[in-house]
């Protein structure tokens, strides 16, 4: 990996670890301190590495600098006069109070997930704060995920941080009675992270695999912890494995998104498909059916190469159950593709047009596909509207080619 790419990559993977460890050590009341120190650590790396060259172990270098900056910060600002002082005095050496071992990093991240997803703050704020602290999302990316302005996100995150401080929320795992409710918010955050990577609206990249694999890593942490190894967690990990298995086939040579029916199935990752099947089997334990179970089942059928009536009938019925359990306009839009396969284009067109998702490029792209061969003038109109809404240049070019073929 090139040096100019390494720091952004490490920011994604290590920023949250440093913040989580520092907050676990000194409490959420010092969240801003932790964020400042983590950010300053990466700023120092950006300044020194181009001059001095990459350290032998960049991650260890970051941890050591973060540890030193924390000690200096505490001494300079005299934060140890209050609560931190009592904690620090218990150790014979200040440097030993900041544990950046692999085990503590994992524990700190898990506990931070649940601290952020505390019921004292709103669900939207929980997700936004998790994306910012645990996933290293920028404000622009969070604003895109929530489809709202940056100043709203900034205010929401500020209020959430204040609430965490006011309530004196500790970084620890919730009790058994609270686990399911808190776990739901954590899974929503991971799901949003994966979706942002799978098709990133905020960055003109068709797929940002790094974000997707980070989401899978966070979910895997939950699976590996006895208290959080629940059926819905396995279902979400299964869903992500199935989707990730088609990464190589989903993006064309020029970076454009390749539609499902045009994908080279030889590029599908069979190992990830097997892992997805394993976690889907694990998710079958228990009586509750979550949206993740249904979406994982749909994604499973998407990894079946045969284009059979049985396959599309199964997918259509799964979408019907999913919409009954939790309605989503995007899920309804995706359902119309399966509907076209089962009942024909005319029926699918009627269902799709009811949705009126006029701000969504995929809505118009799908209508363009459905109208092709039925009303080619309408197909061209819809492709033109999809082009106008598309942000990815490669997607625009692909849609233009489709329109020209019509």
C-alpha positions as CSV (number, residue, x, y, z in Angstrom):
1,X,0.0,0.0,0.0
2,X,1.3,3.4,-1.0
3,X,2.3,5.8,1.9
4,X,-0.4,8.4,0.8
5,X,-3.0,5.6,1.1
6,X,-1.7,4.1,4.3
7,X,-2.7,6.9,6.7
8,X,-6.3,7.1,5.6
9,X,-6.5,3.3,5.8
10,X,-5.0,3.3,9.3
11,X,-7.3,6.1,10.3
12,X,-10.3,3.9,9.4
13,X,-8.9,0.9,11.3
14,X,-7.1,2.4,14.3
15,X,-8.7,5.8,15.1
16,X,-11.7,4.2,16.9
17,X,-9.4,1.8,18.8
18,X,-7.4,4.6,20.3
19,X,-10.6,6.6,21.2
20,X,-12.3,3.5,22.7
21,X,-9.2,2.6,24.8
22,X,-8.8,6.2,26.1
23,X,-12.5,6.5,26.9
24,X,-12.6,3.2,28.7
25,X,-9.6,4.3,30.8
26,X,-10.8,7.9,31.6
27,X,-14.5,7.7,31.0
28,X,-16.9,9.1,28.4
29,X,-16.6,12.5,30.1
30,X,-13.2,12.8,28.3
31,X,-14.5,11.8,24.9
32,X,-13.4,15.0,23.2
33,X,-10.0,14.7,24.7
34,X,-9.8,11.1,23.3
35,X,-10.9,12.3,19.9
36,X,-8.4,15.2,19.9
37,X,-5.5,13.0,20.9
38,X,-6.4,10.3,18.2
39,X,-6.7,13.0,15.5
40,X,-3.5,14.7,16.6
41,X,-1.7,11.3,16.5
42,X,-2.6,10.9,12.8
43,X,-1.7,14.5,12.1
44,X,1.7,13.8,13.5
45,X,2.1,10.7,11.3
46,X,1.0,12.7,8.2
47,X,3.7,15.3,9.0
48,X,6.6,13.0,10.0
49,X,6.2,9.8,7.8
50,X,6.8,11.6,4.5
51,X,10.1,13.1,5.9
52,X,11.4,10.2,8.1
53,X,9.9,7.3,6.1
54,X,7.5,4.7,7.3
55,X,8.2,3.2,10.7
56,X,8.8,-0.6,10.8
57,X,5.5,-1.1,12.5
58,X,3.1,1.8,11.7
59,X,0.3,0.6,14.0
60,X,2.7,0.2,17.0
61,X,4.1,3.7,16.2
62,X,0.6,5.2,16.3
63,X,-0.2,3.5,19.6
64,X,3.1,4.7,21.2
65,X,2.5,8.3,20.0
66,X,-1.1,8.2,21.2
67,X,0.1,7.0,24.6
68,X,2.8,9.7,24.9
69,X,0.3,12.4,23.8
70,X,-2.2,11.3,26.4
71,X,0.4,11.5,29.2
72,X,1.6,14.9,28.0
73,X,-2.0,16.1,27.7
74,X,-2.9,15.1,31.2
75,X,0.2,16.7,32.7
76,X,-0.2,19.9,30.7
77,X,-3.9,20.4,31.3
78,X,-3.8,19.2,34.9
79,X,-6.8,17.0,34.2
80,X,-5.5,14.6,36.9
81,X,-6.5,17.1,39.6
82,X,-10.0,15.6,39.5
83,X,-11.3,12.1,39.0
84,X,-8.4,11.0,36.7
85,X,-5.9,11.8,39.4
86,X,-7.3,9.1,41.7
87,X,-7.1,6.5,38.9
88,X,-3.6,7.5,37.9
89,X,-2.2,7.4,41.4
90,X,-3.2,3.7,41.7
91,X,-0.4,2.9,39.2
92,X,3.3,3.2,40.0
93,X,4.0,4.5,36.5
94,X,1.7,6.8,34.5
95,X,2.5,5.0,31.2
96,X,1.1,1.7,32.5
97,X,-2.4,3.2,32.9
98,X,-3.0,3.2,29.1
99,X,-3.4,-0.4,28.0
100,X,-3.2,-0.7,24.2
101,X,-2.9,-4.5,24.2
102,X,-4.9,-6.4,21.6
103,X,-7.3,-7.9,24.2
104,X,-8.1,-4.5,25.8
105,X,-8.6,-2.9,22.4
106,X,-11.2,-5.5,21.5
107,X,-12.9,-5.2,24.9
108,X,-12.9,-1.4,24.7
109,X,-14.5,-1.3,21.3
110,X,-17.2,-3.8,22.2
111,X,-18.0,-1.8,25.4
112,X,-17.8,1.5,23.5
113,X,-20.4,0.2,21.0
114,X,-22.9,-0.4,23.8
115,X,-22.1,2.8,25.7
116,X,-22.8,4.9,22.6
117,X,-26.0,2.9,22.0
118,X,-27.4,3.8,25.4
119,X,-31.2,4.5,25.6
120,X,-30.4,8.0,27.1
121,X,-29.8,9.3,23.6
122,X,-31.9,9.0,20.5
123,X,-31.6,6.2,18.0
124,X,-30.4,8.5,15.3
125,X,-27.8,10.0,17.6
126,X,-26.7,6.6,18.6
127,X,-26.0,5.6,15.0
128,X,-24.4,8.9,14.1
129,X,-22.1,8.8,17.1
130,X,-21.1,5.2,16.4
131,X,-20.3,6.0,12.8
132,X,-18.2,9.0,13.9
133,X,-16.3,7.4,16.8
134,X,-16.2,3.7,16.1
135,X,-16.0,3.8,12.3
136,X,-14.1,7.0,11.6
137,X,-16.8,8.5,9.4
138,X,-16.6,12.1,8.4
139,X,-19.4,14.5,8.9
140,X,-20.1,14.6,5.2
141,X,-20.5,10.8,5.1
142,X,-22.8,10.7,8.1
143,X,-24.9,13.5,6.6
144,X,-25.3,11.5,3.4
145,X,-26.2,8.3,5.4
146,X,-29.0,10.3,7.1
147,X,-29.9,12.4,4.1
148,X,-29.7,15.6,6.0
149,X,-27.5,18.7,6.3
150,X,-24.0,18.7,8.0
151,X,-24.9,21.3,10.6
152,X,-27.8,19.1,11.8
153,X,-25.4,16.2,12.2
154,X,-22.9,18.4,14.1
155,X,-25.6,19.6,16.5
156,X,-26.9,16.0,16.9
157,X,-23.5,14.6,17.7
158,X,-22.7,17.5,20.1
159,X,-26.0,16.9,22.0
160,X,-25.3,13.2,22.1
161,X,-21.9,13.7,23.6
162,X,-23.3,16.1,26.2
163,X,-26.0,13.6,27.1
164,X,-23.4,10.8,27.6
165,X,-21.5,13.1,30.0
166,X,-24.6,14.3,31.9
167,X,-25.8,10.7,32.4
168,X,-22.4,9.5,33.6
169,X,-22.6,6.5,31.2
170,X,-19.9,4.0,31.8
171,X,-18.1,2.0,29.1
172,X,-19.2,-1.5,30.0
173,X,-21.3,-4.3,28.6
174,X,-25.0,-4.0,29.4
175,X,-26.8,-6.5,31.6
176,X,-28.8,-9.4,30.2
177,X,-32.1,-7.5,30.4
178,X,-30.8,-4.5,28.4
179,X,-28.8,-6.5,25.9
180,X,-31.3,-7.1,23.1
181,X,-32.5,-3.4,23.0
182,X,-28.9,-2.1,22.9
183,X,-27.8,-4.8,20.5
184,X,-30.4,-3.7,18.0
185,X,-28.9,-0.2,17.8
186,X,-25.4,-1.6,17.4
187,X,-26.5,-3.9,14.5
188,X,-28.2,-0.9,12.8
189,X,-24.9,1.0,12.9
190,X,-22.9,-1.9,11.5
191,X,-25.6,-2.4,8.8
192,X,-25.4,1.3,7.8
193,X,-21.6,1.1,7.7
194,X,-21.7,-1.9,5.3
195,X,-24.2,-0.2,3.1
196,X,-22.1,3.0,2.9
197,X,-19.2,0.9,1.7
198,X,-21.3,-1.3,-0.6
199,X,-22.6,1.6,-2.6
200,X,-21.1,4.9,-1.4
201,X,-23.2,7.9,-2.3
202,X,-20.8,10.3,-0.6
203,X,-17.7,9.4,-2.5
204,X,-18.1,8.5,-6.2
205,X,-16.7,5.0,-5.5
206,X,-18.9,2.1,-6.5
207,X,-17.6,-0.1,-3.6
208,X,-15.4,0.9,-0.7
209,X,-14.4,-2.6,0.4
210,X,-12.5,-1.3,3.4
211,X,-15.7,0.0,5.0
212,X,-17.6,-3.2,4.1
213,X,-14.9,-5.4,5.7
214,X,-14.7,-3.1,8.7
215,X,-18.4,-3.6,9.2
216,X,-17.9,-7.4,8.9
217,X,-15.1,-7.2,11.4
218,X,-17.2,-5.4,14.0
219,X,-20.0,-7.9,13.5
220,X,-17.5,-10.7,13.9
221,X,-16.4,-9.3,17.2
222,X,-20.0,-9.6,18.4
223,X,-20.2,-13.2,17.2
224,X,-17.0,-14.1,19.0
225,X,-18.3,-12.7,22.3
226,X,-20.5,-15.1,24.2
227,X,-22.9,-12.4,25.5
228,X,-23.6,-11.0,22.0
229,X,-23.5,-14.1,19.9
230,X,-27.2,-13.9,19.0
231,X,-29.2,-15.3,16.0
232,X,-29.7,-11.8,14.5
233,X,-26.0,-11.0,14.8
234,X,-25.2,-14.2,12.8
235,X,-27.9,-13.3,10.3
236,X,-26.4,-9.9,9.7
237,X,-22.9,-11.4,9.3
238,X,-24.3,-13.9,6.9
239,X,-26.0,-11.2,4.9
240,X,-22.7,-9.2,4.6
241,X,-20.7,-12.3,3.6
242,X,-23.1,-13.1,0.8
243,X,-23.0,-9.6,-0.6
244,X,-19.2,-9.3,-0.2
245,X,-18.8,-12.6,-2.1
246,X,-19.9,-10.7,-5.3
247,X,-17.6,-7.7,-5.0
248,X,-15.3,-8.6,-7.9
249,X,-18.2,-9.3,-10.2
250,X,-20.2,-6.3,-9.2
251,X,-17.7,-3.7,-10.4
252,X,-16.7,-3.4,-14.1
253,X,-13.3,-2.5,-15.5
254,X,-14.0,1.2,-15.5
255,X,-15.5,1.3,-12.0
256,X,-19.1,1.1,-13.1
257,X,-21.6,-1.0,-11.2
258,X,-22.5,-4.3,-13.1
259,X,-26.1,-5.3,-12.8
260,X,-26.8,-8.7,-11.2
261,X,-27.9,-10.5,-14.4
262,X,-24.7,-9.3,-16.2
263,X,-22.2,-10.4,-13.6
264,X,-19.5,-12.9,-14.3
265,X,-20.4,-15.7,-11.8
266,X,-16.9,-17.1,-12.1
267,X,-15.7,-14.0,-10.1
268,X,-17.9,-14.8,-7.1
269,X,-16.0,-15.7,-3.9
270,X,-16.9,-19.2,-3.0
271,X,-15.2,-19.0,0.4
272,X,-17.3,-16.0,1.5
273,X,-20.4,-17.8,0.2
274,X,-19.5,-20.8,2.4
275,X,-19.0,-18.5,5.4
276,X,-22.3,-16.8,4.7
277,X,-24.0,-20.2,4.7
278,X,-22.3,-21.1,7.9
279,X,-23.5,-18.0,9.7
280,X,-27.0,-18.3,8.3
281,X,-27.1,-21.8,9.8
282,X,-26.0,-20.4,13.1
283,X,-28.7,-17.7,12.8
284,X,-31.4,-20.4,12.6
285,X,-31.2,-21.0,16.4
286,X,-33.9,-19.1,18.3
287,X,-37.6,-18.3,17.7
288,X,-37.4,-14.6,16.6
289,X,-37.3,-13.7,12.9
290,X,-35.4,-10.5,12.1
291,X,-35.1,-8.4,9.0
292,X,-31.5,-9.6,8.8
293,X,-32.7,-13.2,8.6
294,X,-34.8,-12.4,5.6
295,X,-32.3,-10.2,3.9
296,X,-29.6,-12.9,4.4
297,X,-31.9,-15.5,2.8
298,X,-32.5,-13.1,-0.2
299,X,-28.7,-12.6,-0.5
300,X,-28.3,-16.4,-0.3
301,X,-30.5,-16.9,-3.4
302,X,-28.5,-14.2,-5.1
303,X,-25.4,-16.5,-4.9
304,X,-27.2,-19.3,-6.7
305,X,-26.1,-19.2,-10.3
306,X,-29.1,-20.9,-11.8
307,X,-31.7,-18.5,-13.2
308,X,-34.8,-20.7,-12.4
309,X,-38.4,-19.9,-11.6
310,X,-38.0,-21.6,-8.2
311,X,-35.2,-19.2,-7.3
312,X,-37.2,-16.0,-8.2
313,X,-40.4,-17.3,-6.6
314,X,-38.4,-17.8,-3.3
315,X,-36.9,-14.4,-3.6
316,X,-40.3,-12.8,-4.2
317,X,-41.8,-14.5,-1.2
318,X,-38.9,-13.4,1.0
319,X,-39.3,-9.8,-0.1
320,X,-43.1,-10.1,0.7
321,X,-42.3,-11.2,4.2
322,X,-39.6,-8.6,4.7
323,X,-42.0,-5.8,3.7
324,X,-44.6,-7.1,6.1
325,X,-42.1,-7.2,8.9
326,X,-40.6,-3.8,8.2
327,X,-41.5,-1.7,5.2
328,X,-38.7,0.0,3.2
329,X,-39.1,1.8,-0.1
330,X,-35.8,0.4,-1.3
331,X,-36.8,-3.1,-0.4
332,X,-40.0,-2.6,-2.3
333,X,-38.0,-1.3,-5.3
334,X,-35.8,-4.4,-5.2
335,X,-38.8,-6.6,-4.9
336,X,-40.1,-5.4,-8.3
337,X,-37.0,-7.0,-10.0
338,X,-38.0,-10.4,-8.6
339,X,-41.6,-9.6,-9.5
340,X,-40.6,-9.0,-13.1
341,X,-38.9,-12.4,-13.2
342,X,-42.0,-14.2,-11.8
343,X,-45.0,-12.3,-13.2
344,X,-43.5,-10.3,-16.1
345,X,-42.5,-6.8,-16.8
346,X,-45.9,-5.2,-17.1
347,X,-46.9,-6.3,-13.5
348,X,-43.5,-5.1,-12.2
349,X,-43.8,-1.7,-13.9
350,X,-47.2,-1.1,-12.3
351,X,-45.8,-1.9,-8.9
352,X,-42.6,0.1,-9.4
353,X,-44.4,3.3,-10.5
354,X,-46.5,3.2,-7.3
355,X,-43.3,3.8,-5.3
356,X,-42.6,7.2,-6.9
357,X,-38.9,7.2,-5.7
358,X,-38.2,10.2,-7.9
359,X,-34.9,11.1,-6.2
360,X,-33.4,7.7,-6.6
361,X,-31.3,6.8,-9.6
362,X,-31.9,3.1,-9.2
363,X,-35.7,3.7,-9.4
364,X,-35.3,5.2,-12.9
365,X,-32.7,2.7,-14.0
366,X,-35.0,-0.1,-13.1
367,X,-37.9,1.5,-14.9
368,X,-35.6,1.9,-17.9
369,X,-34.8,-1.8,-17.9
370,X,-38.5,-2.8,-17.4
371,X,-39.8,-0.5,-20.2
372,X,-37.1,-1.7,-22.7
373,X,-38.9,-3.7,-25.3
374,X,-42.3,-2.5,-24.1
375,X,-42.1,1.2,-24.6
376,X,-38.6,2.2,-25.7
377,X,-39.3,5.9,-25.7
378,X,-40.3,5.7,-22.0
379,X,-37.2,3.5,-21.4
380,X,-35.0,6.2,-22.7
381,X,-36.7,8.9,-20.6
382,X,-36.1,6.9,-17.5
383,X,-32.5,6.1,-18.3
384,X,-32.0,9.9,-18.9
385,X,-33.4,10.7,-15.5
386,X,-31.2,8.0,-13.9
387,X,-28.1,9.6,-15.6
388,X,-29.0,13.0,-14.2
389,X,-29.2,11.6,-10.6
390,X,-26.1,9.3,-10.8
391,X,-23.0,10.6,-9.0
392,X,-20.6,8.0,-10.1
393,X,-19.1,8.9,-13.5
394,X,-18.8,5.2,-14.5
395,X,-22.4,4.6,-13.7
396,X,-23.4,7.6,-15.8
397,X,-21.5,6.1,-18.7
398,X,-23.0,2.7,-18.3
399,X,-26.5,4.2,-18.2
400,X,-25.7,6.2,-21.4
401,X,-24.7,3.0,-23.2
402,X,-28.0,1.3,-22.1
403,X,-30.0,4.2,-23.4
404,X,-28.1,4.1,-26.7
405,X,-28.8,0.4,-27.1
406,X,-32.5,1.1,-26.6
